[in-house]
Amino acid sequence: MPKRILVGTIVSDKTDKTVTVLVERKVKHPLYGKIIRRSKKYHAHDEDNSFKSGDRVRIEETRPFSKTKSWKVLDRVLAGKTTAFEADV
């Protein structure tokens, strides 16, 4: 059976070897027909702590690593936005 692969944005990287990935999908409302967004957060395994908050990543379903973590990060799709600020000299 093939493993599921999802694309989402990292919203938290505070825990050791774990990132929280927000995956959004668009569905059609059953009665009104409007396209609405549904989102879900997944805990994914990040062995090297190399992914940061704001990165867009692909995650793959695997064996359970812990009670809540059964996904692992495959690779980075898009790097996060870095904010630049001016220093007062």
mmCIF file as gemmi writes it, N, C-alpha and C atoms, coordinates in Angstrom:
data_model
loop_
_atom_site.group_PDB
_atom_site.id
_atom_site.type_symbol
_atom_site.label_atom_id
_atom_site.label_alt_id
_atom_site.label_comp_id
_atom_site.label_asym_id
_atom_site.label_entity_id
_atom_site.label_seq_id
_atom_site.pdbx_PDB_ins_code
_atom_site.Cartn_x
_atom_site.Cartn_y
_atom_site.Cartn_z
_atom_site.occupancy
_atom_site.B_iso_or_equiv
_atom_site.pdbx_formal_charge
_atom_site.auth_seq_id
_atom_site.auth_asym_id
_atom_site.pdbx_PDB_model_num
ATOM 1 N N . MET Axp A 1 ? 0.838 -1.173 0 1 0 ? 1 A 1
ATOM 2 C CA . MET Axp A 1 ? 0 0 0 1 0 ? 1 A 1
ATOM 3 C C . MET Axp A 1 ? 0.889 1.244 0 1 0 ? 1 A 1
ATOM 4 N N . PRO Axp A 2 ? 0.629 2.196 -0.894 1 0 ? 2 A 1
ATOM 5 C CA . PRO Axp A 2 ? 1.472 3.395 -0.937 1 0 ? 2 A 1
ATOM 6 C C . PRO Axp A 2 ? 1.26 4.276 0.288 1 0 ? 2 A 1
ATOM 7 N N . LYS Axp A 3 ? 2.319 4.965 0.653 1 0 ? 3 A 1
ATOM 8 C CA . LYS Axp A 3 ? 2.245 5.869 1.796 1 0 ? 3 A 1
ATOM 9 C C . LYS Axp A 3 ? 1.683 7.213 1.347 1 0 ? 3 A 1
ATOM 10 N N . ARG Axp A 4 ? 0.885 7.84 2.215 1 0 ? 4 A 1
ATOM 11 C CA . ARG Axp A 4 ? 0.326 9.15 1.893 1 0 ? 4 A 1
ATOM 12 C C . ARG Axp A 4 ? 1.403 10.212 2.013 1 0 ? 4 A 1
ATOM 13 N N . ILE Axp A 5 ? 1.387 11.168 1.104 1 0 ? 5 A 1
ATOM 14 C CA . ILE Axp A 5 ? 2.315 12.299 1.132 1 0 ? 5 A 1
ATOM 15 C C . ILE Axp A 5 ? 1.481 13.57 1.093 1 0 ? 5 A 1
ATOM 16 N N . LEU Axp A 6 ? 1.713 14.467 2.06 1 0 ? 6 A 1
ATOM 17 C CA . LEU Axp A 6 ? 0.985 15.72 2.152 1 0 ? 6 A 1
ATOM 18 C C . LEU Axp A 6 ? 1.967 16.886 2.102 1 0 ? 6 A 1
ATOM 19 N N . VAL Axp A 7 ? 1.48 18.054 1.704 1 0 ? 7 A 1
ATOM 20 C CA . VAL Axp A 7 ? 2.291 19.277 1.669 1 0 ? 7 A 1
ATOM 21 C C . VAL Axp A 7 ? 1.669 20.272 2.631 1 0 ? 7 A 1
ATOM 22 N N . GLY Axp A 8 ? 2.506 20.849 3.504 1 0 ? 8 A 1
ATOM 23 C CA . GLY Axp A 8 ? 1.998 21.804 4.476 1 0 ? 8 A 1
ATOM 24 C C . GLY Axp A 8 ? 3.07 22.772 4.931 1 0 ? 8 A 1
ATOM 25 N N . THR Axp A 9 ? 2.687 23.659 5.838 1 0 ? 9 A 1
ATOM 26 C CA . THR Axp A 9 ? 3.572 24.693 6.353 1 0 ? 9 A 1
ATOM 27 C C . THR Axp A 9 ? 3.889 24.407 7.815 1 0 ? 9 A 1
ATOM 28 N N . ILE Axp A 10 ? 5.151 24.533 8.183 1 0 ? 10 A 1
ATOM 29 C CA . ILE Axp A 10 ? 5.556 24.309 9.566 1 0 ? 10 A 1
ATOM 30 C C . ILE Axp A 10 ? 5.118 25.506 10.406 1 0 ? 10 A 1
ATOM 31 N N . VAL Axp A 11 ? 4.351 25.239 11.464 1 0 ? 11 A 1
ATOM 32 C CA . VAL Axp A 11 ? 3.888 26.315 12.336 1 0 ? 11 A 1
ATOM 33 C C . VAL Axp A 11 ? 4.627 26.322 13.664 1 0 ? 11 A 1
ATOM 34 N N . SER Axp A 12 ? 5.296 25.215 14.021 1 0 ? 12 A 1
ATOM 35 C CA . SER Axp A 12 ? 6.048 25.168 15.269 1 0 ? 12 A 1
ATOM 36 C C . SER Axp A 12 ? 7.216 24.202 15.127 1 0 ? 12 A 1
ATOM 37 N N . ASP Axp A 13 ? 8.378 24.631 15.642 1 0 ? 13 A 1
ATOM 38 C CA . ASP Axp A 13 ? 9.553 23.751 15.671 1 0 ? 13 A 1
ATOM 39 C C . ASP Axp A 13 ? 10.215 23.797 17.049 1 0 ? 13 A 1
ATOM 40 N N . LYS Axp A 14 ? 9.41 24.004 18.081 1 0 ? 14 A 1
ATOM 41 C CA . LYS Axp A 14 ? 9.945 24.177 19.425 1 0 ? 14 A 1
ATOM 42 C C . LYS Axp A 14 ? 10.394 22.859 20.07 1 0 ? 14 A 1
ATOM 43 N N . THR Axp A 15 ? 9.762 21.753 19.726 1 0 ? 15 A 1
ATOM 44 C CA . THR Axp A 15 ? 10.103 20.481 20.354 1 0 ? 15 A 1
ATOM 45 C C . THR Axp A 15 ? 11.29 19.833 19.659 1 0 ? 15 A 1
ATOM 46 N N . ASP Axp A 16 ? 11.982 18.943 20.379 1 0 ? 16 A 1
ATOM 47 C CA . ASP Axp A 16 ? 13.174 18.287 19.862 1 0 ? 16 A 1
ATOM 48 C C . ASP Axp A 16 ? 12.782 17.196 18.877 1 0 ? 16 A 1
ATOM 49 N N . LYS Axp A 17 ? 13.332 17.251 17.675 1 0 ? 17 A 1
ATOM 50 C CA . LYS Axp A 17 ? 13.122 16.269 16.603 1 0 ? 17 A 1
ATOM 51 C C . LYS Axp A 17 ? 11.666 16.181 16.133 1 0 ? 17 A 1
ATOM 52 N N . THR Axp A 18 ? 10.871 17.208 16.42 1 0 ? 18 A 1
ATOM 53 C CA . THR Axp A 18 ? 9.469 17.211 16.011 1 0 ? 18 A 1
ATOM 54 C C . THR Axp A 18 ? 9.089 18.585 15.489 1 0 ? 18 A 1
ATOM 55 N N . VAL Axp A 19 ? 8.329 18.606 14.397 1 0 ? 19 A 1
ATOM 56 C CA . VAL Axp A 19 ? 7.756 19.841 13.89 1 0 ? 19 A 1
ATOM 57 C C . VAL Axp A 19 ? 6.251 19.656 13.756 1 0 ? 19 A 1
ATOM 58 N N . THR Axp A 20 ? 5.513 20.749 13.899 1 0 ? 20 A 1
ATOM 59 C CA . THR Axp A 20 ? 4.074 20.72 13.71 1 0 ? 20 A 1
ATOM 60 C C . THR Axp A 20 ? 3.776 21.32 12.344 1 0 ? 20 A 1
ATOM 61 N N . VAL Axp A 21 ? 3.099 20.54 11.495 1 0 ? 21 A 1
ATOM 62 C CA . VAL Axp A 21 ? 2.845 20.938 10.113 1 0 ? 21 A 1
ATOM 63 C C . VAL Axp A 21 ? 1.352 21.168 9.925 1 0 ? 21 A 1
ATOM 64 N N . LEU Axp A 22 ? 0.986 22.343 9.42 1 0 ? 22 A 1
ATOM 65 C CA . LEU Axp A 22 ? -0.402 22.679 9.135 1 0 ? 22 A 1
ATOM 66 C C . LEU Axp A 22 ? -0.681 22.374 7.665 1 0 ? 22 A 1
ATOM 67 N N . VAL Axp A 23 ? -1.607 21.439 7.429 1 0 ? 23 A 1
ATOM 68 C CA . VAL Axp A 23 ? -1.972 21.041 6.069 1 0 ? 23 A 1
ATOM 69 C C . VAL Axp A 23 ? -3.37 21.574 5.775 1 0 ? 23 A 1
ATOM 70 N N . GLU Axp A 24 ? -3.488 22.358 4.704 1 0 ? 24 A 1
ATOM 71 C CA . GLU Axp A 24 ? -4.781 22.91 4.315 1 0 ? 24 A 1
ATOM 72 C C . GLU Axp A 24 ? -5.27 22.216 3.057 1 0 ? 24 A 1
ATOM 73 N N . ARG Axp A 25 ? -6.582 21.987 2.993 1 0 ? 25 A 1
ATOM 74 C CA . ARG Axp A 25 ? -7.185 21.429 1.799 1 0 ? 25 A 1
ATOM 75 C C . ARG Axp A 25 ? -8.445 22.213 1.503 1 0 ? 25 A 1
ATOM 76 N N . LYS Axp A 26 ? -8.846 22.21 0.243 1 0 ? 26 A 1
ATOM 77 C CA . LYS Axp A 26 ? -10.052 22.921 -0.159 1 0 ? 26 A 1
ATOM 78 C C . LYS Axp A 26 ? -11.117 21.896 -0.517 1 0 ? 26 A 1
ATOM 79 N N . VAL Axp A 27 ? -12.31 22.08 0.058 1 0 ? 27 A 1
ATOM 80 C CA . VAL Axp A 27 ? -13.426 21.184 -0.205 1 0 ? 27 A 1
ATOM 81 C C . VAL Axp A 27 ? -14.643 22.008 -0.592 1 0 ? 27 A 1
ATOM 82 N N . LYS Axp A 28 ? -15.534 21.367 -1.296 1 0 ? 28 A 1
ATOM 83 C CA . LYS Axp A 28 ? -16.773 22.024 -1.702 1 0 ? 28 A 1
ATOM 84 C C . LYS Axp A 28 ? -17.831 21.76 -0.64 1 0 ? 28 A 1
ATOM 85 N N . HIS Axp A 29 ? -18.526 22.815 -0.221 1 0 ? 29 A 1
ATOM 86 C CA . HIS Axp A 29 ? -19.581 22.67 0.772 1 0 ? 29 A 1
ATOM 87 C C . HIS Axp A 29 ? -20.695 21.797 0.186 1 0 ? 29 A 1
ATOM 88 N N . PRO Axp A 30 ? -21.172 20.797 0.96 1 0 ? 30 A 1
ATOM 89 C CA . PRO Axp A 30 ? -22.135 19.853 0.387 1 0 ? 30 A 1
ATOM 90 C C . PRO Axp A 30 ? -23.47 20.469 -0.029 1 0 ? 30 A 1
ATOM 91 N N . LEU Axp A 31 ? -23.924 21.515 0.65 1 0 ? 31 A 1
ATOM 92 C CA . LEU Axp A 31 ? -25.216 22.11 0.327 1 0 ? 31 A 1
ATOM 93 C C . LEU Axp A 31 ? -25.084 23.354 -0.545 1 0 ? 31 A 1
ATOM 94 N N . TYR Axp A 32 ? -24.175 24.264 -0.149 1 0 ? 32 A 1
ATOM 95 C CA . TYR Axp A 32 ? -24.1 25.559 -0.816 1 0 ? 32 A 1
ATOM 96 C C . TYR Axp A 32 ? -23.125 25.594 -1.992 1 0 ? 32 A 1
ATOM 97 N N . GLY Axp A 33 ? -22.232 24.641 -2.078 1 0 ? 33 A 1
ATOM 98 C CA . GLY Axp A 33 ? -21.322 24.573 -3.214 1 0 ? 33 A 1
ATOM 99 C C . GLY Axp A 33 ? -20.128 25.496 -3.147 1 0 ? 33 A 1
ATOM 100 N N . LYS Axp A 34 ? -20.01 26.285 -2.095 1 0 ? 34 A 1
ATOM 101 C CA . LYS Axp A 34 ? -18.875 27.195 -1.964 1 0 ? 34 A 1
ATOM 102 C C . LYS Axp A 34 ? -17.614 26.409 -1.59 1 0 ? 34 A 1
ATOM 103 N N . ILE Axp A 35 ? -16.483 26.825 -2.13 1 0 ? 35 A 1
ATOM 104 C CA . ILE Axp A 35 ? -15.207 26.198 -1.805 1 0 ? 35 A 1
ATOM 105 C C . ILE Axp A 35 ? -14.732 26.767 -0.469 1 0 ? 35 A 1
ATOM 106 N N . ILE Axp A 36 ? -14.489 25.879 0.501 1 0 ? 36 A 1
ATOM 107 C CA . ILE Axp A 36 ? -14.035 26.31 1.825 1 0 ? 36 A 1
ATOM 108 C C . ILE Axp A 36 ? -12.733 25.599 2.168 1 0 ? 36 A 1
ATOM 109 N N . ARG Axp A 37 ? -11.948 26.218 3.061 1 0 ? 37 A 1
ATOM 110 C CA . ARG Axp A 37 ? -10.669 25.654 3.463 1 0 ? 37 A 1
ATOM 111 C C . ARG Axp A 37 ? -10.828 24.868 4.758 1 0 ? 37 A 1
ATOM 112 N N . ARG Axp A 38 ? -10.271 23.697 4.792 1 0 ? 38 A 1
ATOM 113 C CA . ARG Axp A 38 ? -10.206 22.873 5.994 1 0 ? 38 A 1
ATOM 114 C C . ARG Axp A 38 ? -8.733 22.642 6.298 1 0 ? 38 A 1
ATOM 115 N N . SER Axp A 39 ? -8.376 22.696 7.568 1 0 ? 39 A 1
ATOM 116 C CA . SER Axp A 39 ? -6.972 22.519 7.929 1 0 ? 39 A 1
ATOM 117 C C . SER Axp A 39 ? -6.84 21.534 9.076 1 0 ? 39 A 1
ATOM 118 N N . LYS Axp A 40 ? -5.668 20.912 9.143 1 0 ? 40 A 1
ATOM 119 C CA . LYS Axp A 40 ? -5.374 19.965 10.208 1 0 ? 40 A 1
ATOM 120 C C . LYS Axp A 40 ? -3.881 20.033 10.493 1 0 ? 40 A 1
ATOM 121 N N . LYS Axp A 41 ? -3.516 19.864 11.763 1 0 ? 41 A 1
ATOM 122 C CA . LYS Axp A 41 ? -2.11 19.887 12.153 1 0 ? 41 A 1
ATOM 123 C C . LYS Axp A 41 ? -1.617 18.471 12.381 1 0 ? 41 A 1
ATOM 124 N N . TYR Axp A 42 ? -0.419 18.183 11.885 1 0 ? 42 A 1
ATOM 125 C CA . TYR Axp A 42 ? 0.218 16.892 12.055 1 0 ? 42 A 1
ATOM 126 C C . TYR Axp A 42 ? 1.567 17.094 12.73 1 0 ? 42 A 1
ATOM 127 N N . HIS Axp A 43 ? 1.943 16.175 13.625 1 0 ? 43 A 1
ATOM 128 C CA . HIS Axp A 43 ? 3.281 16.168 14.198 1 0 ? 43 A 1
ATOM 129 C C . HIS Axp A 43 ? 4.144 15.284 13.312 1 0 ? 43 A 1
ATOM 130 N N . ALA Axp A 44 ? 5.286 15.82 12.875 1 0 ? 44 A 1
ATOM 131 C CA . ALA Axp A 44 ? 6.164 15.094 11.966 1 0 ? 44 A 1
ATOM 132 C C . ALA Axp A 44 ? 7.562 15.004 12.553 1 0 ? 44 A 1
ATOM 133 N N . HIS Axp A 45 ? 8.247 13.892 12.257 1 0 ? 45 A 1
ATOM 134 C CA . HIS Axp A 45 ? 9.594 13.636 12.771 1 0 ? 45 A 1
ATOM 135 C C . HIS Axp A 45 ? 10.621 14.375 11.924 1 0 ? 45 A 1
ATOM 136 N N . ASP Axp A 46 ? 11.501 15.112 12.596 1 0 ? 46 A 1
ATOM 137 C CA . ASP Axp A 46 ? 12.587 15.864 11.956 1 0 ? 46 A 1
ATOM 138 C C . ASP Axp A 46 ? 13.874 15.489 12.689 1 0 ? 46 A 1
ATOM 139 N N . GLU Axp A 47 ? 14.577 14.504 12.18 1 0 ? 47 A 1
ATOM 140 C CA . GLU Axp A 47 ? 15.725 13.919 12.878 1 0 ? 47 A 1
ATOM 141 C C . GLU Axp A 47 ? 16.817 14.93 13.209 1 0 ? 47 A 1
ATOM 142 N N . ASP Axp A 48 ? 17.153 15.818 12.268 1 0 ? 48 A 1
ATOM 143 C CA . ASP Axp A 48 ? 18.279 16.734 12.448 1 0 ? 48 A 1
ATOM 144 C C . ASP Axp A 48 ? 17.883 18.117 12.942 1 0 ? 48 A 1
ATOM 145 N N . ASN Axp A 49 ? 16.618 18.347 13.229 1 0 ? 49 A 1
ATOM 146 C CA . ASN Axp A 49 ? 16.112 19.677 13.591 1 0 ? 49 A 1
ATOM 147 C C . ASN Axp A 49 ? 16.513 20.715 12.546 1 0 ? 49 A 1
ATOM 148 N N . SER Axp A 50 ? 16.438 20.34 11.264 1 0 ? 50 A 1
ATOM 149 C CA . SER Axp A 50 ? 16.913 21.215 10.192 1 0 ? 50 A 1
ATOM 150 C C . SER Axp A 50 ? 15.82 22.088 9.593 1 0 ? 50 A 1
ATOM 151 N N . PHE Axp A 51 ? 14.555 21.826 9.911 1 0 ? 51 A 1
ATOM 152 C CA . PHE Axp A 51 ? 13.462 22.605 9.342 1 0 ? 51 A 1
ATOM 153 C C . PHE Axp A 51 ? 12.98 23.633 10.35 1 0 ? 51 A 1
ATOM 154 N N . LYS Axp A 52 ? 12.679 24.825 9.857 1 0 ? 52 A 1
ATOM 155 C CA . LYS Axp A 52 ? 12.278 25.933 10.724 1 0 ? 52 A 1
ATOM 156 C C . LYS Axp A 52 ? 10.837 26.338 10.467 1 0 ? 52 A 1
ATOM 157 N N . SER Axp A 53 ? 10.29 27.113 11.363 1 0 ? 53 A 1
ATOM 158 C CA . SER Axp A 53 ? 8.919 27.598 11.25 1 0 ? 53 A 1
ATOM 159 C C . SER Axp A 53 ? 8.772 28.47 10.013 1 0 ? 53 A 1
ATOM 160 N N . GLY Axp A 54 ? 7.7 28.256 9.256 1 0 ? 54 A 1
ATOM 161 C CA . GLY Axp A 54 ? 7.466 28.998 8.033 1 0 ? 54 A 1
ATOM 162 C C . GLY Axp A 54 ? 7.855 28.247 6.779 1 0 ? 54 A 1
ATOM 163 N N . ASP Axp A 55 ? 8.645 27.18 6.893 1 0 ? 55 A 1
ATOM 164 C CA . ASP Axp A 55 ? 9.031 26.39 5.728 1 0 ? 55 A 1
ATOM 165 C C . ASP Axp A 55 ? 7.84 25.6 5.214 1 0 ? 55 A 1
ATOM 166 N N . ARG Axp A 56 ? 7.771 25.463 3.903 1 0 ? 56 A 1
ATOM 167 C CA . ARG Axp A 56 ? 6.75 24.613 3.284 1 0 ? 56 A 1
ATOM 168 C C . ARG Axp A 56 ? 7.413 23.27 2.995 1 0 ? 56 A 1
ATOM 169 N N . VAL Axp A 57 ? 6.862 22.185 3.536 1 0 ? 57 A 1
ATOM 170 C CA . VAL Axp A 57 ? 7.51 20.873 3.465 1 0 ? 57 A 1
ATOM 171 C C . VAL Axp A 57 ? 6.541 19.792 2.992 1 0 ? 57 A 1
ATOM 172 N N . ARG Axp A 58 ? 7.124 18.668 2.571 1 0 ? 58 A 1
ATOM 173 C CA . ARG Axp A 58 ? 6.348 17.472 2.257 1 0 ? 58 A 1
ATOM 174 C C . ARG Axp A 58 ? 6.538 16.485 3.407 1 0 ? 58 A 1
ATOM 175 N N . ILE Axp A 59 ? 5.435 15.875 3.874 1 0 ? 59 A 1
ATOM 176 C CA . ILE Axp A 59 ? 5.514 14.883 4.936 1 0 ? 59 A 1
ATOM 177 C C . ILE Axp A 59 ? 4.951 13.568 4.436 1 0 ? 59 A 1
ATOM 178 N N . GLU Axp A 60 ? 5.495 12.468 4.981 1 0 ? 60 A 1
ATOM 179 C CA . GLU Axp A 60 ? 5.113 11.129 4.552 1 0 ? 60 A 1
ATOM 180 C C . GLU Axp A 60 ? 4.65 10.321 5.752 1 0 ? 60 A 1
ATOM 181 N N . GLU Axp A 61 ? 3.603 9.549 5.569 1 0 ? 61 A 1
ATOM 182 C CA . GLU Axp A 61 ? 3.07 8.706 6.632 1 0 ? 61 A 1
ATOM 183 C C . GLU Axp A 61 ? 4.021 7.528 6.871 1 0 ? 61 A 1
ATOM 184 N N . THR Axp A 62 ? 4.324 7.264 8.149 1 0 ? 62 A 1
ATOM 185 C CA . THR Axp A 62 ? 5.244 6.178 8.498 1 0 ? 62 A 1
ATOM 186 C C . THR Axp A 62 ? 4.704 5.423 9.706 1 0 ? 62 A 1
ATOM 187 N N . ARG Axp A 63 ? 5.539 4.554 10.238 1 0 ? 63 A 1
ATOM 188 C CA . ARG Axp A 63 ? 5.202 3.858 11.477 1 0 ? 63 A 1
ATOM 189 C C . ARG Axp A 63 ? 5.137 4.882 12.603 1 0 ? 63 A 1
ATOM 190 N N . PRO Axp A 64 ? 4.421 4.595 13.686 1 0 ? 64 A 1
ATOM 191 C CA . PRO Axp A 64 ? 4.348 5.569 14.784 1 0 ? 64 A 1
ATOM 192 C C . PRO Axp A 64 ? 5.706 5.763 15.474 1 0 ? 64 A 1
ATOM 193 N N . PHE Axp A 65 ? 6.107 7.03 15.614 1 0 ? 65 A 1
ATOM 194 C CA . PHE Axp A 65 ? 7.305 7.367 16.373 1 0 ? 65 A 1
ATOM 195 C C . PHE Axp A 65 ? 6.962 7.573 17.843 1 0 ? 65 A 1
ATOM 196 N N . SER Axp A 66 ? 5.748 8.032 18.108 1 0 ? 66 A 1
ATOM 197 C CA . SER Axp A 66 ? 5.283 8.263 19.471 1 0 ? 66 A 1
ATOM 198 C C . SER Axp A 66 ? 3.759 8.196 19.455 1 0 ? 66 A 1
ATOM 199 N N . LYS Axp A 67 ? 3.136 8.637 20.543 1 0 ? 67 A 1
ATOM 200 C CA . LYS Axp A 67 ? 1.683 8.583 20.646 1 0 ? 67 A 1
ATOM 201 C C . LYS Axp A 67 ? 0.996 9.434 19.578 1 0 ? 67 A 1
ATOM 202 N N . THR Axp A 68 ? 1.548 10.613 19.298 1 0 ? 68 A 1
ATOM 203 C CA . THR Axp A 68 ? 0.911 11.532 18.356 1 0 ? 68 A 1
ATOM 204 C C . THR Axp A 68 ? 1.675 11.702 17.046 1 0 ? 68 A 1
ATOM 205 N N . LYS Axp A 69 ? 2.845 11.094 16.909 1 0 ? 69 A 1
ATOM 206 C CA . LYS Axp A 69 ? 3.71 11.366 15.763 1 0 ? 69 A 1
ATOM 207 C C . LYS Axp A 69 ? 3.863 10.123 14.89 1 0 ? 69 A 1
ATOM 208 N N . SER Axp A 70 ? 3.216 10.153 13.712 1 0 ? 70 A 1
ATOM 209 C CA . SER Axp A 70 ? 3.346 9.039 12.775 1 0 ? 70 A 1
ATOM 210 C C . SER Axp A 70 ? 3.616 9.539 11.356 1 0 ? 70 A 1
ATOM 211 N N . TRP Axp A 71 ? 4.241 10.698 11.241 1 0 ? 71 A 1
ATOM 212 C CA . TRP Axp A 71 ? 4.638 11.276 9.967 1 0 ? 71 A 1
ATOM 213 C C . TRP Axp A 71 ? 6.107 11.662 10.064 1 0 ? 71 A 1
ATOM 214 N N . LYS Axp A 72 ? 6.811 11.708 8.917 1 0 ? 72 A 1
ATOM 215 C CA . LYS Axp A 72 ? 8.179 12.218 8.9 1 0 ? 72 A 1
ATOM 216 C C . LYS Axp A 72 ? 8.33 13.199 7.755 1 0 ? 72 A 1
ATOM 217 N N . VAL Axp A 73 ? 9.209 14.163 7.947 1 0 ? 73 A 1
ATOM 218 C CA . VAL Axp A 73 ? 9.434 15.2 6.946 1 0 ? 73 A 1
ATOM 219 C C . VAL Axp A 73 ? 10.326 14.641 5.851 1 0 ? 73 A 1
ATOM 220 N N . LEU Axp A 74 ? 9.88 14.764 4.598 1 0 ? 74 A 1
ATOM 221 C CA . LEU Axp A 74 ? 10.682 14.292 3.47 1 0 ? 74 A 1
ATOM 222 C C . LEU Axp A 74 ? 11.668 15.347 3.006 1 0 ? 74 A 1
ATOM 223 N N . ASP Axp A 75 ? 11.152 16.5 2.592 1 0 ? 75 A 1
ATOM 224 C CA . ASP Axp A 75 ? 12.031 17.547 2.085 1 0 ? 75 A 1
ATOM 225 C C . ASP Axp A 75 ? 11.327 18.894 2.134 1 0 ? 75 A 1
ATOM 226 N N . ARG Axp A 76 ? 12.113 19.932 1.874 1 0 ? 76 A 1
ATOM 227 C CA . ARG Axp A 76 ? 11.604 21.304 1.889 1 0 ? 76 A 1
ATOM 228 C C . ARG Axp A 76 ? 11.139 21.659 0.48 1 0 ? 76 A 1
ATOM 229 N N . VAL Axp A 77 ? 9.918 22.139 0.367 1 0 ? 77 A 1
ATOM 230 C CA . VAL Axp A 77 ? 9.388 22.579 -0.92 1 0 ? 77 A 1
ATOM 231 C C . VAL Axp A 77 ? 9.733 24.039 -1.152 1 0 ? 77 A 1
ATOM 232 N N . LEU Axp A 78 ? 9.565 24.855 -0.098 1 0 ? 78 A 1
ATOM 233 C CA . LEU Axp A 78 ? 9.813 26.29 -0.204 1 0 ? 78 A 1
ATOM 234 C C . LEU Axp A 78 ? 10.319 26.775 1.145 1 0 ? 78 A 1
ATOM 235 N N . ALA Axp A 79 ? 11.381 27.574 1.126 1 0 ? 79 A 1
ATOM 236 C CA . ALA Axp A 79 ? 11.926 28.093 2.373 1 0 ? 79 A 1
ATOM 237 C C . ALA Axp A 79 ? 11.007 29.158 2.944 1 0 ? 79 A 1
ATOM 238 N N . GLY Axp A 80 ? 11.058 29.327 4.26 1 0 ? 80 A 1
ATOM 239 C CA . GLY Axp A 80 ? 10.216 30.313 4.931 1 0 ? 80 A 1
ATOM 240 C C . GLY Axp A 80 ? 10.632 31.724 4.625 1 0 ? 80 A 1
ATOM 241 N N . LYS Axp A 81 ? 9.734 32.639 4.879 1 0 ? 81 A 1
ATOM 242 C CA . LYS Axp A 81 ? 10.014 34.047 4.64 1 0 ? 81 A 1
ATOM 243 C C . LYS Axp A 81 ? 10.823 34.593 5.799 1 0 ? 81 A 1
ATOM 244 N N . THR Axp A 82 ? 11.928 35.235 5.48 1 0 ? 82 A 1
ATOM 245 C CA . THR Axp A 82 ? 12.735 35.867 6.509 1 0 ? 82 A 1
ATOM 246 C C . THR Axp A 82 ? 12.41 37.349 6.534 1 0 ? 82 A 1
ATOM 247 N N . THR Axp A 83 ? 12.33 37.89 7.71 1 0 ? 83 A 1
ATOM 248 C CA . THR Axp A 83 ? 12.003 39.304 7.835 1 0 ? 83 A 1
ATOM 249 C C . THR Axp A 83 ? 13.283 40.107 8.009 1 0 ? 83 A 1
ATOM 250 N N . ALA Axp A 84 ? 13.385 41.176 7.251 1 0 ? 84 A 1
ATOM 251 C CA . ALA Axp A 84 ? 14.547 42.053 7.333 1 0 ? 84 A 1
ATOM 252 C C . ALA Axp A 84 ? 14.123 43.335 8.068 1 0 ? 84 A 1
ATOM 253 N N . PHE Axp A 85 ? 15.03 43.846 8.872 1 0 ? 85 A 1
ATOM 254 C CA . PHE Axp A 85 ? 14.73 45.084 9.576 1 0 ? 85 A 1
ATOM 255 C C . PHE Axp A 85 ? 15.976 45.965 9.569 1 0 ? 85 A 1
ATOM 256 N N . GLU Axp A 86 ? 15.748 47.264 9.693 1 0 ? 86 A 1
ATOM 257 C CA . GLU Axp A 86 ? 16.849 48.207 9.676 1 0 ? 86 A 1
ATOM 258 C C . GLU Axp A 86 ? 17.304 48.467 11.106 1 0 ? 86 A 1
ATOM 259 N N . ALA Axp A 87 ? 18.601 48.561 11.266 1 0 ? 87 A 1
ATOM 260 C CA . ALA Axp A 87 ? 19.164 48.886 12.572 1 0 ? 87 A 1
ATOM 261 C C . ALA Axp A 87 ? 19.414 50.382 12.66 1 0 ? 87 A 1
ATOM 262 N N . ASP Axp A 88 ? 19.108 50.959 13.808 1 0 ? 88 A 1
ATOM 263 C CA . ASP Axp A 88 ? 19.386 52.384 14.004 1 0 ? 88 A 1
ATOM 264 C C . ASP Axp A 88 ? 20.849 52.562 14.34 1 0 ? 88 A 1
ATOM 265 N N . VAL Axp A 89 ? 21.54 53.378 13.536 1 0 ? 89 A 1
ATOM 266 C CA . VAL Axp A 89 ? 22.982 53.579 13.74 1 0 ? 89 A 1
ATOM 267 C C . VAL Axp A 89 ? 23.236 54.907 14.411 1 0 ? 89 A 1
